Amino acid sequence: MLGKVVAGAKGFKSHYYYKRTQPFSFYFFVFIYFFIGIFLVSQFA
């Protein structure tokens, strides 16, 4: 883990949440990406 997670993009600039400054948002997006990954794997398995 690098301590940051992509939380969308505005134009060409990505928006990141950092674990140090916004831990709740950081872990929320990590959980969402993990859940989406599990869902996609279960669809194609």
Phi, psi and omega in degrees: 000132179272348181091010175216152181222140180288131183236034180114179182217145174243106185070234180262358184259120179284150177253131183242148167253134181256139182299325183288321186264328182224071186297323181295311180296322179301308182290331176298313180289325175300317180296317180298314180295323178296317180296316178298319178298315178297318180298314180295319179297320181291333179287323185260356181280000000 
